[in-house]
């Protein structure tokens, strides 16, 4: 199943880095930037998470709440958030149900080996819960700048 732009975003309820449940329904009324990343503390994921940290204020001022999602356990997310000063919630998706519903879980290849894993992706959801943007299989570096250009009209 793959989330489709213009359709309602797949619902989810996931635990954040503090063990609190956050659901898409609870975010109604504000825009959401949901970025899926493979694993906390890896170089690419740290780059992407810190880019979102550095862009948090302009995205928030434009009406978007940022959430990072990975298969990592809650405790690891808490450590990742604390170490890098991430001002937004990190959500744990250990069974990759949310990732699957958004089409961010699938076949990957690394050094010639195929396996199933998280595909770095970002989704933009409007205040009515409609998926308005889907960035799939993106590179960590430069992605947030592109997203800001699309959402905020920056060059």
N, C-alpha and C positions, 0 to 999 in steps of 0.2 A: 504494500500500500504506500502511495506517495501523496503527500499533501499537495494540493493544487491551488495556485494563485486564483483569487476571486471566490474561493469556497471557504466555508468555515474552517478555521484551524483545528486540527485534532486536539481534543481536550486531554489534559494530563493532571495528575496530582503527584508531586514528587517532594521528597524531603530536602530542605536546604542544609547549608553547612552547620546549622544549629540544631537540626533534627525537627524543625517545624515544617508542617505540610504547606505547600504552595500549589494552588491549582490555577489553571488558565481562567476558570470562571471567576476566581477571586480578583483577577486583574482587569475585569471588565471596566471600560470607560477610559482606559489609557492605552497608548500604543505600547507594543512589546517588541523588543529585539531579543530573540532566543538564539543563542549560538551554541552549537554542539561541537565539542572538542574531544579528542581521543583520551588524553591522560594528563592529569595535573603533574606539574614539575618537569615535563619534557620540554625541550627547547622551543619547538613550534607552538605548543599550547601556552607556554609562558609568554612568548612574544605576543600572541593573539590576545590573551587575557589582559596583559599590560597595555596593549593598544586600546582595548575597550575601556580600561581604567582611565587612560589619558583622554579618552573621548566621552567619558561618562557625563560630564556637566553639559556640553552642548547637546548631546542626545536627550538628556533629561529635560533641558530647557525647551526642546522641540516637542516634548510630550511623550518620549519613549522611555520605558523602563527596561533595563538590560538584565538578562539572566544568562548565565553560563550553565551548560548541561554536559555532564560526562558520566561514564559508568563508575567513576570512583566512589568509594564509600564516604559517608558523611564526614568522618574524622579527617580523612585526607583532604577533603574540600575545605574544612575549617583551617587546616594547616596552610594550604595553598593560598587561601584568602588572606590570612594573617601575614604570611611571609611577603606577599607582594602588594599589600595594601589595597586589595580589590574592594571597591565601594558598593558593589552590587552582589545580589545573592548568587550562590552556586548551587545547582540542583543535582542530586544524585539519581542516576537512572541505571542501577546495577543490572537490571534484567533487560535493558535497552528497549523497553516497551515504547517509551516516548520517541526514541530515535527511530524505531521501526515505523511508527505511525507518521512520522514526518519524512520518511525516506532517507534518513541519515544513518542507516545501518545497512551494510551490504558487503558484497565481495570486494576485497582489496588485494593488491599484489605488492609484495615487498621482496626484493632480491629474487624474483622468479617464483616465489611461493604465494599461493592463493590462500586466503583465509577470510572469515567474516569479521567485520570490525566496524567501528564508528567512522563515518565519512564526514570530515570537517565541513559543516554547513551552517548557514545562518538564515533565520526566517524572521520576517517582519509581519506583525499582526496588528491590525487597527483596533480601536477601542470597542468596536462591535464584535470582535473575535474573528474577523475575516483575514485570511492570509493575503497580504498585499505584496510580499516580496519573498523570493526564494533564491538563495545563493548556495549552490551545491558544489561539492568537491572543490572547495576553494583552497588557496594557499594562505597560510597564516600571515605572512608578511605582506602588507599593502592592502589587505582585505578591508580593514576598518576605514581606511582613507577612501576607498571606493564606496563603501556603504555611506559614509558621511556625505560624499559627493551626491549620491543618489537621493538620500533623505533630506539633507540640509542645503543642497545646491552649492556645496563648496567645490572649489577646483583643486 
